Amino acid sequence: MLYWKQPKYFLFSTLLVVLVIALSNTLFFNTLVEGIKFDLIAAPIGSFQPKCISEHVQADTMVVVKIKVGIGYNQKVEVEITDNSPAHNVYRKRKELNTDTPIAFTTQADAEINICFTNTLDEGAYPDPKYHRTIDLEVDVGAEAIDYHTLATAEKLAPLEAELRKLEQVVQEIVDEMDYLRKREARMRDTN
């Protein structure tokens, strides 16, 4: 009977290859998932439940929210962007969204950012399932929110230099996130 003997560092080298593949996929193919698309049913004024999407974002981080609203009549789509910090910051509130709407802001606190949509019927319109609007939402946070193509053009950077600038920003965000998690772990440890 033949037995195959694994090399001494087989597990380590396999783990290293998997890590390199995962990291390269994260860095180079991170634009494959662009956002969320959903239908927002219209309801009469006062009887609607907002549909909210949230994401945790650190303080002093640039966020760009791109909203595309589909065609619809007898209805008004509104968006409100807030956070759940003790200050309850309201970043933007827009009424009657009809086309592409980019919203950019810098967070003020370490908190969950809530993006809430409502779709209300015009007065005189009766509720019907045919009254809905398609919402296409894209949220870019941190390094993703910076337009590196425009930056490269303005600073006359080569494509590789622009990509390196982006990678530098991503690495800095990872370092900041690790520092945040380390401080949070220390706080939790001191609590117990």
Backbone hydrogen bonds in HBPLUS format (Angstrom, degrees):
<---DONOR---> <-ACCEPTOR-->    atom                        ^
c    i                          cat <-CA-CA->   ^        H-A-AA   ^      H-
h    n   atom  resd res      DA  || num        DHA   H-A  angle D-A-AA Bond
n    s   type  num  typ     dist DA aas  dist angle  dist       angle   num
A0010-PHE N   A0007-PRO O   3.25 MM   3  5.18 160.4  2.29 114.9 112.2     1
A0013-SER N   A0009-TYR O   2.94 MM   4  6.07 166.8  1.96 155.0 158.8     2
A0014-THR N   A0010-PHE O   2.94 MM   4  6.07 157.3  1.99 149.6 156.1     3
A0015-LEU N   A0011-LEU O   2.93 MM   4  6.07 162.4  1.96 149.9 154.8     4
A0016-LEU N   A0012-PHE O   2.91 MM   4  6.10 152.6  1.98 146.6 154.6     5
A0017-VAL N   A0013-SER O   2.99 MM   4  6.20 155.9  2.05 145.8 151.3     6
A0018-VAL N   A0014-THR O   3.01 MM   4  6.27 163.3  2.04 152.2 156.5     7
A0019-LEU N   A0015-LEU O   2.93 MM   4  6.10 157.5  1.98 147.1 153.6     8
A0020-VAL N   A0016-LEU O   2.95 MM   4  6.16 158.3  2.00 149.1 154.6     9
A0021-ILE N   A0017-VAL O   2.99 MM   4  6.20 160.9  2.03 150.6 155.7    10
A0022-ALA N   A0018-VAL O   2.93 MM   4  6.12 162.9  1.96 150.2 155.0    11
A0023-LEU N   A0019-LEU O   2.90 MM   4  6.04 162.0  1.94 149.7 154.8    12
A0024-SER N   A0020-VAL O   2.93 MM   4  6.06 160.2  1.97 147.3 152.9    13
A0025-ASN N   A0021-ILE O   2.95 MM   4  6.12 156.4  2.00 148.0 154.6    14
A0026-THR N   A0022-ALA O   2.97 MM   4  6.17 154.0  2.04 145.0 152.3    15
A0027-LEU N   A0023-LEU O   2.92 MM   4  6.14 160.8  1.96 151.6 156.4    16
A0028-PHE N   A0024-SER O   2.87 MM   4  5.79 165.5  1.89 150.6 154.9    17
A0029-PHE N   A0025-ASN O   2.97 MM   4  5.14 148.2  2.07 129.0 136.8    18
A0032-LEU N   A0029-PHE O   3.38 MM   3  5.95 160.8  2.42 120.6 120.1    19
A0036-ILE N   A0137-LEU O   2.77 MM 101  5.14 156.4  1.82 151.6 158.9    20
A0137-LEU N   A0036-ILE O   2.68 MM 101  5.14 171.3  1.69 168.2 168.5    21
A0038-PHE N   A0135-ILE O   2.91 MM  97  5.40 155.5  1.97 150.5 158.5    22
A0135-ILE N   A0038-PHE O   2.72 MM  97  5.40 172.0  1.73 174.0 172.6    23
A0040-LEU N   A0133-ARG O   2.75 MM  93  5.26 165.4  1.77 154.6 159.4    24
A0133-ARG N   A0040-LEU O   3.03 MM  93  5.26 155.1  2.10 133.5 139.4    25
A0042-ALA N   A0131-TYR O   2.96 MM  89  5.55 171.4  1.97 147.9 145.0    26
A0043-ALA N   A0119-ASN O   2.99 MM  76  6.46 148.6  2.09 148.2 154.9    27
A0121-LEU N   A0043-ALA O   2.84 MM  78  5.54 150.8  1.93 132.4 136.2    28
A0047-SER N   A0044-PRO O   3.11 MM   3  5.72 166.6  2.13 136.7 139.0    29
A0051-LYS N   A0117-PHE O   2.92 MM  66  5.22 155.1  1.98 151.0 154.7    30
A0117-PHE N   A0051-LYS O   2.79 MM  66  5.22 162.3  1.82 146.0 150.2    31
A0053-ILE N   A0115-ILE O   2.94 MM  62  5.23 150.7  2.03 133.6 142.2    32
A0115-ILE N   A0053-ILE O   2.78 MM  62  5.23 167.7  1.80 157.1 161.4    33
A0055-GLU N   A0113-ILE O   3.03 MM  58  5.35 143.1  2.17 137.7 149.1    34
A0113-ILE N   A0055-GLU O   2.80 MM  58  5.35 176.9  1.80 146.8 146.0    35
A0057-VAL N   A0111-ALA O   2.97 MM  54  5.83 174.1  1.98 157.1 156.5    36
A0111-ALA N   A0057-VAL O   3.13 MM  54  5.83 145.5  2.25 171.0 165.7    37
A0060-ASP N   A0107-THR O   3.02 MM  47  5.03 141.8  2.17 119.2 123.6    38
A0107-THR N   A0061-THR O   2.98 MM  46  5.39 163.9  2.00 144.8 144.3    39
A0142-GLY N   A0062-MET O   2.84 MM  80  5.20 154.3  1.90 164.9 166.6    40
A0063-VAL N   A0105-PHE O   2.81 MM  42  5.51 163.7  1.84 174.5 179.1    41
A0105-PHE N   A0063-VAL O   2.98 MM  42  5.51 156.5  2.03 157.0 164.0    42
A0064-VAL N   A0140-ASP O   2.87 MM  76  5.15 164.3  1.89 151.9 157.0    43
A0140-ASP N   A0064-VAL O   2.86 MM  76  5.15 173.4  1.86 156.3 158.5    44
A0065-VAL N   A0103-ILE O   2.71 MM  38  5.05 170.0  1.72 157.5 158.8    45
A0103-ILE N   A0065-VAL O   2.73 MM  38  5.05 154.3  1.79 150.1 158.7    46
A0066-LYS N   A0138-GLU O   2.79 MM  72  5.09 171.2  1.80 158.6 161.7    47
A0138-GLU N   A0066-LYS O   2.93 MM  72  5.09 151.4  2.01 149.1 156.0    48
A0067-ILE N   A0101-THR O   2.96 MM  34  5.08 163.0  1.99 133.6 139.3    49
A0101-THR N   A0067-ILE O   2.72 MM  34  5.08 158.2  1.77 153.0 160.2    50
A0068-LYS N   A0136-ASP O   2.88 MM  68  4.97 155.4  1.94 144.2 151.6    51
A0136-ASP N   A0068-LYS O   2.86 MM  68  4.97 159.2  1.90 150.4 155.7    52
A0070-GLY N   A0134-THR O   2.70 MM  64  4.79 153.2  1.77 149.5 155.9    53
A0122-ASP N   A0074-ASN O   2.94 MM  48  5.06 156.0  2.00 121.1 121.6    54
A0076-LYS N   A0120-THR O   2.78 MM  44  5.30 152.7  1.85 150.0 159.4    55
A0120-THR N   A0076-LYS O   2.93 MM  44  5.30 154.0  1.99 152.9 149.9    56
A0097-LEU N   A0077-VAL O   2.85 MM  20  5.39 166.9  1.87 151.0 154.3    57
A0078-GLU N   A0118-THR O   2.88 MM  40  5.29 158.2  1.92 150.4 156.6    58
A0118-THR N   A0078-GLU O   3.02 MM  40  5.29 151.8  2.11 142.1 146.8    59
A0079-VAL N   A0094-ARG O   2.95 MM  15  5.37 159.5  1.99 151.7 158.2    60
A0094-ARG N   A0079-VAL O   2.89 MM  15  5.37 157.5  1.94 153.3 160.8    61
A0080-GLU N   A0116-CYS O   2.91 MM  36  5.27 148.2  2.01 146.1 155.9    62
A0116-CYS N   A0080-GLU O   2.94 MM  36  5.27 177.5  1.94 153.6 153.8    63
A0081-ILE N   A0092-ARG O   2.79 MM  11  5.20 169.5  1.80 154.6 157.2    64
A0091-TYR N   A0081-ILE O   2.74 MM  10  5.43 144.0  1.86 148.6 160.4    65
A0092-ARG N   A0081-ILE O   3.40 MM  11  5.20 159.0  2.45 130.7 135.3    66
A0082-THR N   A0114-ASN O   2.97 MM  32  5.26 155.2  2.03 148.3 154.3    67
A0114-ASN N   A0082-THR O   2.74 MM  32  5.26 164.0  1.77 145.7 151.4    68
A0083-ASP N   A0089-ASN O   3.03 MM   6  5.57 132.7  2.26 152.3 159.0    69
A0084-ASN N   A0112-GLU O   3.14 MM  28  5.65 136.0  2.34 143.2 155.5    70
A0088-HIS N   A0085-SER O   2.96 MM   3  5.18 152.3  2.04 110.6 119.3    71
A0125-ALA N   A0122-ASP O   3.16 MM   3  5.70 163.5  2.19 132.8 135.7    72
A0131-TYR N   A0128-ASP O   2.95 MM   3  5.68 163.6  1.98 123.1 128.2    73
A0144-GLU N   A0141-VAL O   3.30 MM   3  5.45 145.9  2.42 132.7 124.2    74
A0145-ALA N   A0142-GLY O   2.98 MM   3  5.43 143.6  2.12 110.3 120.5    75
A0146-ILE N   A0143-ALA O   3.38 MM   3  5.56 155.8  2.44 102.9 109.5    76
A0151-LEU N   A0147-ASP O   3.13 MM   4  6.39 158.4  2.18 145.2 151.9    77
A0152-ALA N   A0148-TYR O   2.81 MM   4  5.86 155.4  1.87 140.4 146.7    78
A0153-THR N   A0149-HIS O   3.04 MM   4  6.28 152.6  2.12 143.5 150.7    79
A0154-ALA N   A0150-THR O   2.89 MM   4  6.10 163.5  1.92 151.9 156.4    80
A0155-GLU N   A0151-LEU O   2.94 MM   4  6.04 160.7  1.97 151.0 155.9    81
A0156-LYS N   A0152-ALA O   2.88 MM   4  5.46 103.9  2.47 130.5 144.8    82
A0157-LEU N   A0152-ALA O   2.81 MM   5  4.62 156.6  1.87 133.7 141.0    83
A0156-LYS N   A0153-THR O   3.38 MM   3  4.98 156.3  2.44  93.3  99.9    84
A0161-GLU N   A0158-ALA O   2.98 MM   3  5.15 117.9  2.38 102.4 118.0    85
A0162-ALA N   A0158-ALA O   2.99 MM   4  6.32 156.6  2.04 159.3 166.5    86
A0163-GLU N   A0159-PRO O   2.98 MM   4  6.22 156.1  2.04 145.7 152.2    87
A0164-LEU N   A0160-LEU O   2.91 MM   4  6.14 152.1  1.99 144.1 151.9    88
A0165-ARG N   A0161-GLU O   2.92 MM   4  6.16 148.2  2.02 143.1 151.8    89
A0166-LYS N   A0162-ALA O   3.01 MM   4  6.32 153.1  2.09 145.2 152.2    90
A0167-LEU N   A0163-GLU O   2.89 MM   4  6.18 161.7  1.93 150.1 155.1    91
A0168-GLU N   A0164-LEU O   2.87 MM   4  6.02 152.2  1.95 144.2 151.9    92
A0169-GLN N   A0165-ARG O   3.09 MM   4  6.37 152.5  2.17 142.5 149.2    93
A0170-VAL N   A0166-LYS O   2.93 MM   4  6.26 156.8  1.98 152.0 158.8    94
A0171-VAL N   A0167-LEU O   2.88 MM   4  6.08 162.4  1.91 151.8 156.1    95
A0172-GLN N   A0168-GLU O   2.98 MM   4  6.20 155.4  2.05 143.5 150.4    96
A0173-GLU N   A0169-GLN O   2.95 MM   4  6.24 151.3  2.03 145.7 153.5    97
A0174-ILE N   A0170-VAL O   2.97 MM   4  6.30 150.7  2.06 147.3 155.4    98
A0175-VAL N   A0171-VAL O   2.95 MM   4  6.26 158.2  2.00 151.4 157.0    99
A0176-ASP N   A0172-GLN O   2.90 MM   4  6.14 160.7  1.93 149.4 154.8   100
A0177-GLU N   A0173-GLU O   2.86 MM   4  6.03 156.1  1.92 146.5 153.2   101
A0178-MET N   A0174-ILE O   2.92 MM   4  6.13 158.7  1.97 149.7 155.3   102
A0179-ASP N   A0175-VAL O   2.96 MM   4  6.19 155.2  2.02 148.0 154.9   103
A0180-TYR N   A0176-ASP O   2.91 MM   4  6.15 156.3  1.96 146.9 153.5   104
A0181-LEU N   A0177-GLU O   2.88 MM   4  6.14 161.3  1.92 151.0 155.8   105
A0182-ARG N   A0178-MET O   2.88 MM   4  6.05 151.5  1.97 144.8 152.9   106
A0183-LYS N   A0179-ASP O   2.99 MM   4  6.25 160.4  2.03 150.1 154.5   107
A0184-ARG N   A0180-TYR O   2.89 MM   4  6.11 157.9  1.94 149.7 156.6   108
A0185-GLU N   A0181-LEU O   2.85 MM   4  5.97 155.9  1.91 144.9 151.4   109
A0186-ALA N   A0182-ARG O   3.02 MM   4  6.26 153.7  2.09 143.9 150.9   110
A0187-ARG N   A0183-LYS O   2.95 MM   4  6.25 153.4  2.03 146.6 153.8   111
A0188-MET N   A0184-ARG O   2.95 MM   4  6.22 159.7  1.99 150.1 155.3   112
A0189-ARG N   A0185-GLU O   2.86 MM   4  6.02 155.1  1.93 147.1 154.6   113
A0190-ASP N   A0186-ALA O   2.95 MM   4  6.11 155.2  2.01 145.8 151.9   114
A0191-THR N   A0187-ARG O   3.02 MM   4  6.23 136.9  2.21 139.1 150.9   115
A0192-ASN N   A0188-MET O   3.24 MM   4  6.57 150.9  2.33 147.0 152.4   116
